[in-house]
Amino acid sequence: MIDEYQILLNPVVIGNGKTMFEGIEGKINLRLTKTRVFKNGNILLCYEPTR
């Protein structure tokens, strides 16, 4: 069981690539719990699954 998802976004357009949620079947409801913006433009997003 996963308690928290932490996703670090590096805002760069590359045109194509793989999805990070490949292979997940069904919908997972998430609630945003925390964000942090770094000086270099990266963004940390923290989510908890809702039950």
Contacts in CASP RR format, 6 or more apart in sequence:
PFRMAT RR
TARGET T0000
AUTHOR 0000-0000-0000
METHOD contacts of the structure
MODEL  1
MIDEYQILLNPVVIGNGKTMFEGIEGKINLRLTKTRVFKNGNILLCYEPT
R
2 49 0 8 1.000
3 48 0 8 1.000
3 49 0 8 1.000
4 33 0 8 1.000
4 46 0 8 1.000
4 47 0 8 1.000
4 48 0 8 1.000
5 30 0 8 1.000
5 46 0 8 1.000
5 47 0 8 1.000
5 48 0 8 1.000
5 49 0 8 1.000
6 44 0 8 1.000
6 45 0 8 1.000
6 46 0 8 1.000
6 47 0 8 1.000
7 20 0 8 1.000
7 44 0 8 1.000
7 45 0 8 1.000
7 46 0 8 1.000
7 47 0 8 1.000
8 42 0 8 1.000
8 43 0 8 1.000
8 44 0 8 1.000
8 45 0 8 1.000
9 42 0 8 1.000
9 43 0 8 1.000
9 44 0 8 1.000
9 45 0 8 1.000
10 41 0 8 1.000
10 42 0 8 1.000
11 41 0 8 1.000
11 42 0 8 1.000
11 43 0 8 1.000
28 49 0 8 1.000
29 49 0 8 1.000
29 50 0 8 1.000
30 47 0 8 1.000
30 48 0 8 1.000
30 49 0 8 1.000
30 50 0 8 1.000
31 47 0 8 1.000
31 48 0 8 1.000
31 49 0 8 1.000
31 50 0 8 1.000
32 45 0 8 1.000
32 46 0 8 1.000
32 47 0 8 1.000
33 46 0 8 1.000
33 47 0 8 1.000
33 48 0 8 1.000
34 44 0 8 1.000
34 45 0 8 1.000
34 46 0 8 1.000
35 43 0 8 1.000
35 44 0 8 1.000
35 45 0 8 1.000
35 46 0 8 1.000
36 43 0 8 1.000
36 44 0 8 1.000
37 43 0 8 1.000
37 44 0 8 1.000
38 44 0 8 1.000
END
